Amino acid sequence: MALIAFAMWVILVKPKPLGGNHMKKITVFTLLLMLSSIGIAIAQVPGAATLISPSGATTTTPTYLWNAVSGSTWYYLWVKDITGNKIAQWYTATEAGCQSGTGTCSVTSTTAHSFAGTGYVSLAAGAGQWWIETFNSYGTGPWSSAMSFTAGGTVSSSVAVNPLQVALLRWYEANQAGNQFSAGSAPYGIAFDGANIWVANNAADTVTKLRASDGVNIGTFTVGQSPIGLAFDGANIWVAGGGTNTVTKLRASDGFNLGSFTFPAGSLPYKIAFDGANIWVVNFGSNDVTKLRASDGFNLGTFGVGAQPRGIAFDGANIWVTNFNSSSVTKLRASDGANLGTFTVSSGPYGIAFDGANIWVANGNSVTELRASDGANLGTFAVGSGAIGVAFDGANIWVTNSNSNSVSKL
């Protein structure tokens, strides 16, 4: 604005000794050039961030999660609780875990600083709001819309969860009729798309779609050899086929094959998960996981984990992978695949699930509970023999015991 005011003074007030018209043309040209430069700078200022959580009931030590803004190199976090200003601090995009300009950014209560400058911020119980402002070398971007929360509310998690990125949950009355429905040969993986059940038929190289309401077979679709893992991305079903080192994308509405994506020989894609924007594939044979962009299957990177990875889960911000032959679990940041730690569990970890606050790992004859925020071991609990599958129902953990033909409820 100061440049504009100066240029207007040159045109309208300052004397023009060399002839009014000539100088006026020069200064008008200069003004237009200034305005053009200012417009270019304004155009490259980052846009507003979209907040994700905390929203509604939350703990007094939430993680602040928002969508990354392309071109923003800094983010200003401002939080007010019932007592007034609580957090007011700048973070680089790298510190917030979103330096790529895509995915999600996050700041935990342990890394935040209070308005008074002290570390580890605990909110006062009650209503509050928070905002994010963006910034880069061209200037400050607009503030985000405010997001309201109630600290100290009834929640089961100290980890912020993006409701748009965790597993799709829909609740139905339990079917107690004991119905069974035919699928293909050697059914293995299973997934739900909100209306239908999809089953990977490992020995038939197909996937079967069953209507969830009554089990009617809607169709069977050919995929890669020996399909195992399935995941739903909100519109499509992704199938890991270890026999041909491929991942196939099927349109959920009609099973149309939208493409197969080939992995290196020997990778043996096994299990699969969706993080809200990308598909993560566990490669059992090459000891790594691959990140595919869900929109087009573009390979965004392959990241090393432990030996013979089997299971995979997403906690709203990070990817967790069980390493069967390493007796460990690896935590990767979903935004860029950075390794955030490897945590020891019992022998032969296989299935894995997230309960909103903690990670549960089925291993051998037990289940291990890890705190999602830092991987701390919260305990190991005995179940049946040969624990493989694990799932969370909103209140309890369920574990399949392959050797004792039973299911345990924790």
N, C-alpha and C positions, 0 to 999 in steps of 0.2 A: 504494500500500500504506500510505503514511503517513496518508492521509485515512481509510482504513478503520480503522486502529488508533486514530486520534483519536476517530472516531465511536463505536467500541466502548467507549472509556474514558468518553465522555460518558454512555453508557447504563448501564454496569455499575459505574463507580467514582465519578464525580463526584456530590456531594450534589445533592439535588433539593428545594430549599426550598419550592417552590410546590405540592408534592404529587406524590408519586412517579408515580402512574398518568398524570396529565395530561402531565407532562414526558416520561415514557417514550414516550407516543404521538408527541409532537412530535419527539423525537430519533430514534425509529425511522423516522418519515417522512423526516427529514433524511438519515439513513443511506441509505435506499432511493433518495433523490434523488441522493446522492453516487455510489452504486453505478451508477445509471442513466447518469449523466454519464460515469463512467469507462468503462462498457461502450460508450457511443457513441464515445468517443475511440478505444478499442481497435479497434472495428469499422472505423474509418477509417484505421488504420495500414496502409501498403501490404503486400502479400503478398511471398512469396519470389520471387526472380528465378530463371529457368531458364538455365543456362549453355549456351553453344554451342561455343565454341572459344577457346583451344587445348585440344585433347584428343589424347592419344596423342603420336606423334612430331611435333615442331614445331621451329621455328628458335629461336635465342636472343633474337630480337627480335619476338615474335608480336604480333598485334593481339588484344585481349581482346574477345570478342563475346558478348552475352547478350540474351535477349528482354526488351523493355521491360515494366515493371509499371505498370498503371494506377494513377494517384494518387501515384506515387513522384516526388519532385522532386530527390532526391539519391541517389547510389549510392556505396558505399564499396568500393573494389577492394583486396583483400588477396591478395598473391602470395608464395608461399614456393618457393625453389628448393633445391638440394642444400646450399647454404651457410646457409640459414635465411630469415628474413623479407627480402623483396626490395622489394615495393611495398605501401604502406599509405596510401591517399589517397582523399579525397572528391571526387566530380565531380557537378556539376549535371546534370540530365537534358539540358539544352541542350548542355553541353560533350560529353556522350556521344552527341549526335545523335538523341535519342529523346524530345524534349520533348512530343510529342503523346501519349505514353503507349502507343503501339503500335509495331509493327515491332521493329527491333533496335537495341541500344546498342553502341557500340564505343569503345575507348580504345587508341591505338597506343603503341608503345614510345617514340616520340619525344615524346609528350605526357605520358607517365607520369612519376612521380617516385619515386626509390628510397626505401627505408625510412630511409636516412640523409639524405634531403632533396635529393639531386642529381638532375639531369634526365637523360633518355635512359637507359632501363633495359635492360641486356643481361643475360640470365639466364646463370647458370653451367650448363655442360653436365651433364645428368643429370636425375634425377627431381624433380618438383615438383608443387605443387597450387595452386589458386586458388579464391577465393570472392567473392561479391558480397552486400552488405547494403543494404537499401532504407531510405529515410527520407522523411518529410514532416512538416508542422507538427504532426501528432498524435503523432508519435513514431517510434521506430525499428522497422522491420519485421524479420522473421526472416532469418537467414542462408540463403543458397542451400546446396544440397548441394555438397560439394567436387568439383572436377573435376581429374583427374590428367593430367600431361603428362610428356614426356621431351624436354627442350630439347637442341638439337644433333642431333636424330635426322635420318634421311634423308627430307627433304621437298623439294619443288621450289618452295616458295612462302614469301615473307616476309610475305605477306598472309593473314590468317586467312580461311578459307573455310568458310562454313556448308554442310555436306554435304547439308542438307535443302533448300537453296535454289539450288544450281547445277543445271546441266542433267542430266537423267536419262541415265546411262550404263549400258549393259549390253553385255557382250562375247559375241560369237558367233564361231564359225569363219567365216573369209571364204568367201563363195560365189564360186568361180572358174569357174562354169559359163557365165557370161556371159548369164544369163537376163534377159529383158526382159518387162515386164508392162504391159498397156494401162491407161491412165487416161482422163481426159477430154481435151477440147481445150485445147491450150496449157498443159500442166502447168507450174506455177511454183514455189510454196512447198512445203516438205515438213517433216514432223515425225514423231517416233516417240513412242508412248505406252507403251512397255514390252513390247508384244506385236504392235502393228500399225503400219503406215506410213500416214500421211495425206497426201494430195496435193491442193493447190489448183489447180483447173482454171480458169485465168484467162479463157479465152474461152467457157467453158460455164456459168459462174456456179455451179459445184458443187465439192464436195470428195469425193474417192474414198478409201475405206478398204481397204487391202490387208493381208492377213495376212502378217506378216514372215517366218514360217517357210517359206512356199511361194508367196507372191505372189497367192494367191486373192483375188478381188475380193469383199469382204464387203458392200459397199454404196456407193452414191453419193447424196449429200445436197445439197439446194439451199441456197445461202447468198446473200449479197449479190452485187451486180454486180462483176465483175472481181476476184475474190479473189486475194490475193498472199501475205501473210504468215500463218504458222500458229504456234501455241504450245500446249503441253500443260501443264495445271496440276496434274496428278496424278489428275484425274478427268474433265476436260473438254478439248475442243479449241476453241481460240479462233481465229477467222478474220477477218482484216482485209480488207474489201471496199471498195476505193477508189472504185469507180464509183458507189456509193450512199452513201458516207460513213458506213458502218456497220461494226460489229464483231459477229459472230455467235458464240454459245456453243453448242456441240454436246456432248451427253453422249457420252463416248468409248465406253461400253459398247454403245450401240445407235444412235448418230448422231442421237438425238432433239434437236430444236431447243429449247433452253432460253431463247432470247430473243435479240433483236438490239438493239443499243445505237447510237443515232443520234448522229453527230458534226455539228458545224456545216458548212454547205455550203462546199465548197472546201477542206476540211481534207485530203481524200484519205488516209485511213489506209493505211499501207503495210506496214511490218514490225511485229513484235510479240514481246514477251518476258514471261516470268513470273519474279517475284522470291521466290516461296515463299508469298506472300499476295496479291499484286496482279498485274494485267496491265498492262503498259506498251505503249502504241501510238504508233508514229512517224507523225506527220501530215505527209506530204510537201508538201502544198499550203499549210499554214499555219505552217510553221517552228516546230513545237512537238511535245511529246509529252504524252499523256494517261494518267493513272493510274486504272485501274478496280479496284474491290474484286472479287476473283475469286469470292467467295461469292455476290454478287448483281448484279455489274456496276455498282454505284454509282460515280459519277464523283467521285474524290478530289482532282482538280485537274489543270490543264493548265499545262505549264512550257515556257517559251521555250528554244529551242536555236539552232543556226545555220541557214543558208539551205539549203533542200531536204534535210532529213535523210533518210537512207536506211536505214542499218543500226543495230542495237541489240543490246547484250549486258549481262549482269548478272554482277558479280564476287563476289557474296556479300554485298556491302554497298552497292554503288553501281550506277547505270545509266550506260552509256556509249553515246553516239549519234554516228554519223558524219554530218557536214554536207557534202554533196556539192559545193555551190556556194561553201562557205566555206573549203574545204581545211583542215578542222579537226575535232576530236572534242570533244564536251562531256561532262563528268562530273557527274551529278546524284546527290545522296544519296538512296537509295531510301526512307528513312524519312519524309522530308518534301519531297523534290524540290528541295532547295537546290542552287544551282549551285556546284560545287566547283572549277570551272575549265574553260577551253577551251584546247585544245592543238593547235598547228599540225602538220599532216602534209603529205604530198604532195598533188598536185592530184587532185580527184575521188574522195575516199574513199567506199567503198561498204560492203563486208562487214566484219564485226568479230567477234572471238572472244577469249575469256579462257582462259589456259593454267594458271591457278592462282596465277600471280604477276604476269603481264604481259598487256597488251592488244595484240592484233595487228590491224592495219588494212590492208585491201586498197585500194590507190589507184593507178590507172593501170597502170604497168608495174612496180610495186614493192609491198612490204609494209613497214609501219612498226611497230616494237615500242615500246610505251610502258610504263613502270613503273606498275603499278596504284596503288601507294600515293601517288604524287605527280605522275604524268603525265610524268615525265622521259622524253625521247626516247632510247631505248637503241640506235637504229640503224635504217637503212632498207636493205632487201635486194631485189635485182633478182629478178623472176620473169618470167613470160611477158607477152604483150601483152593489155591489157584485163582486169586482175585484178579480180574481182568478189567471189566467194565465198571465205570463209576458215573453217577448222575445225581443232580440236585433237583428236588421237587418244589423248591420254594421254602421248605422248612427242614427237610432231612436229606441225608446222603444215602444213596442206594448203591450196593456193590454186587456184581455178579461173581459167583465163585464157581469156576469151571470144573474143578476137580471134585467138589462136594455136591454138585447139582443143586445149588441153593442161591438165595439172594439175601444179603444182609442189609439191615436198615439202621443207620446211625443218627 
